[in-house]
Amino acid sequence: MAYRRRPAPHLNGARRIQVTGISSVGKSTLARALSDRLGIPLVELDEIYWDPGWTPNPDRMSAVMAEVAQEDEWIVSGSYSKFRHIWASRLDALVWLDFPIHIPLGRCLLRCVRRAVSGETVCNGNRESLANTFFSRKSLLLWIVTQHRRNRQSTLALAEALEAEGRVVVRLGSPRATKEWLGSL
């Protein structure tokens, strides 16, 4: 599929949208902007999946997303390919932030350090730490490095399947392309 060779499509009235991409690529920021612009409720997957203490809650994710998927309109922000089967059959559109790895890595580094220093809470009261950012096997930086290719392959397969079914796929390759696309809606 040659997404980058043609202009990014409009959403064509889509009301069930997933914004996806690797960690720190800008999914939440774009999803919030789409939610505000289109008047569609936003669902942040990280907020559903993570309990305090960075404890995953896959049961809540499955239950909540099964309910959300039945609604007429929603914007899902996040990837979580393990759970995607719950809502993928109802998707009208997939918006994929497919940026080069240096962009999410840089954003992640800045964001994690800022959050660690400021004590800002995320995902149900969790906090970033410098130790987890730089010295943990669960480091988000390490996650991006090890999962970027896998995430792209998984999302490409989904995008091809959705496009074959006639659903809208928007693949954006840079922050500039994303800003231009959002401005065109």
Legacy VTK file of the C-alpha trace (Angstrom):
# vtk DataFile Version 3.0
C-alpha trace
ASCII
DATASET POLYDATA
POINTS 185 float
0.000 0.000 0.000
1.437 3.362 -0.957
-0.248 5.612 1.598
2.430 8.287 1.500
2.153 8.803 -2.262
-1.368 10.101 -2.134
-3.018 12.743 0.028
-4.341 11.510 3.360
-8.045 10.734 3.026
-10.734 12.479 4.985
-12.741 10.525 7.513
-15.820 10.439 5.253
-18.298 10.543 8.118
-16.513 7.914 10.228
-17.850 7.818 13.790
-15.864 4.845 15.195
-12.196 5.711 14.901
-8.969 4.315 16.305
-5.846 6.466 16.535
-2.864 4.136 16.694
0.935 4.079 16.572
3.931 3.315 18.764
4.221 4.775 22.284
4.913 8.519 22.497
4.096 9.193 18.846
1.226 11.584 19.644
-1.861 9.363 19.644
-3.515 10.975 22.656
-2.872 14.505 21.425
-4.345 13.774 17.993
-7.246 11.773 19.433
-8.176 14.643 21.786
-8.077 17.084 18.875
-10.274 14.781 16.768
-12.685 14.270 19.659
-13.012 18.028 20.166
-13.337 18.760 16.450
-15.816 15.964 15.660
-17.748 15.896 18.947
-17.107 12.177 19.421
-16.347 10.684 22.861
-12.704 9.788 23.486
-11.552 6.531 25.065
-7.934 6.484 26.315
-6.787 2.853 26.435
-3.913 3.566 28.833
-6.398 4.895 31.393
-8.390 1.674 31.194
-5.473 -0.760 31.147
-3.247 0.582 33.937
-4.140 0.438 37.620
-2.109 2.251 40.288
1.421 0.909 40.651
1.617 0.344 36.891
-0.378 -2.849 37.367
-2.038 -4.026 34.155
-5.761 -4.747 34.280
-6.571 -6.808 31.169
-9.965 -7.883 32.549
-11.122 -4.281 32.851
-9.760 -3.541 29.367
-11.755 -6.397 27.865
-14.966 -5.533 29.710
-14.881 -1.777 29.121
-13.920 -2.053 25.481
-16.620 -4.660 24.801
-19.148 -2.080 26.022
-17.530 0.823 24.155
-17.389 -1.152 20.909
-21.181 -1.440 20.910
-21.663 2.338 21.002
-22.421 4.284 17.814
-19.473 6.654 18.111
-16.068 6.647 19.763
-12.472 7.523 19.235
-10.071 4.995 20.711
-6.599 6.300 21.487
-3.988 3.560 21.749
-2.747 0.373 20.210
-2.980 -2.667 22.504
-3.077 -5.119 19.607
-3.845 -7.965 22.027
-7.282 -6.422 22.609
-7.914 -4.907 19.173
-10.186 -7.782 18.130
-12.795 -6.423 20.561
-13.429 -3.251 18.543
-11.741 -3.750 15.148
-14.808 -5.223 13.463
-16.715 -2.013 14.265
-14.048 0.442 13.124
-15.039 2.965 10.472
-11.558 4.455 10.304
-8.010 3.825 11.422
-5.697 6.813 11.847
-2.125 5.546 12.024
0.722 7.755 13.184
3.584 5.961 11.459
6.537 8.198 12.261
10.247 7.357 12.036
11.513 5.907 15.310
13.556 8.964 16.285
10.396 11.036 16.757
8.677 8.880 19.401
12.043 8.197 21.062
12.779 11.897 21.419
9.271 12.669 22.598
9.376 9.803 25.084
12.691 10.909 26.523
11.511 14.482 27.023
8.116 13.477 28.366
9.400 10.853 30.805
12.086 13.154 32.213
9.597 16.043 32.526
7.082 13.833 34.303
9.687 12.290 36.592
11.035 15.684 37.638
7.620 17.350 38.038
5.916 14.379 39.719
3.056 14.586 37.221
0.691 11.639 37.493
-0.623 9.646 34.538
-2.775 6.566 34.021
-4.715 6.391 37.279
-2.177 8.077 39.541
0.984 6.411 38.257
4.253 8.318 38.094
7.220 8.147 35.762
10.656 7.808 37.357
14.161 8.378 36.065
15.108 4.877 37.239
12.314 3.287 35.197
13.047 5.511 32.219
16.751 4.687 32.016
17.521 1.567 34.039
14.525 -0.742 33.905
13.670 -3.608 31.608
10.210 -2.040 31.524
11.562 1.270 30.220
9.277 2.921 27.706
12.369 3.945 25.727
13.418 0.306 25.495
9.855 -0.653 24.560
9.866 1.757 21.626
13.225 0.482 20.368
12.259 -3.185 20.613
8.639 -2.887 19.441
8.724 -0.241 16.691
9.144 -2.709 13.831
6.697 -5.222 15.292
4.115 -2.491 15.878
4.469 -1.294 12.277
4.024 -4.811 10.879
0.964 -5.487 13.025
-0.635 -2.160 12.168
0.149 -2.541 8.467
-1.665 -5.898 8.440
-4.678 -4.293 10.127
-4.603 -1.309 7.751
-4.495 -3.553 4.689
-7.404 -5.650 5.980
-9.507 -2.589 6.781
-8.775 -0.952 3.445
-9.681 -4.194 1.621
-13.067 -4.000 3.385
-13.555 -0.434 2.177
-12.928 1.262 5.500
-10.964 4.476 5.831
-7.245 4.219 6.609
-5.234 7.363 7.228
-1.478 6.759 7.494
0.451 9.833 8.557
4.239 9.763 8.325
5.276 12.931 10.156
4.099 15.540 12.647
3.795 18.030 9.779
1.594 15.690 7.733
-0.521 15.103 10.826
-0.980 18.815 11.461
-1.872 19.436 7.814
-4.345 16.547 7.762
-6.024 17.656 10.966
-6.262 21.183 9.623
-7.968 19.891 6.484
-10.840 18.257 8.364
LINES 1 186
185 0 1 2 3 4 5 6 7 8 9 10 11 12 13 14 15 16 17 18 19 20 21 22 23 24 25 26 27 28 29 30 31 32 33 34 35 36 37 38 39 40 41 42 43 44 45 46 47 48 49 50 51 52 53 54 55 56 57 58 59 60 61 62 63 64 65 66 67 68 69 70 71 72 73 74 75 76 77 78 79 80 81 82 83 84 85 86 87 88 89 90 91 92 93 94 95 96 97 98 99 100 101 102 103 104 105 106 107 108 109 110 111 112 113 114 115 116 117 118 119 120 121 122 123 124 125 126 127 128 129 130 131 132 133 134 135 136 137 138 139 140 141 142 143 144 145 146 147 148 149 150 151 152 153 154 155 156 157 158 159 160 161 162 163 164 165 166 167 168 169 170 171 172 173 174 175 176 177 178 179 180 181 182 183 184
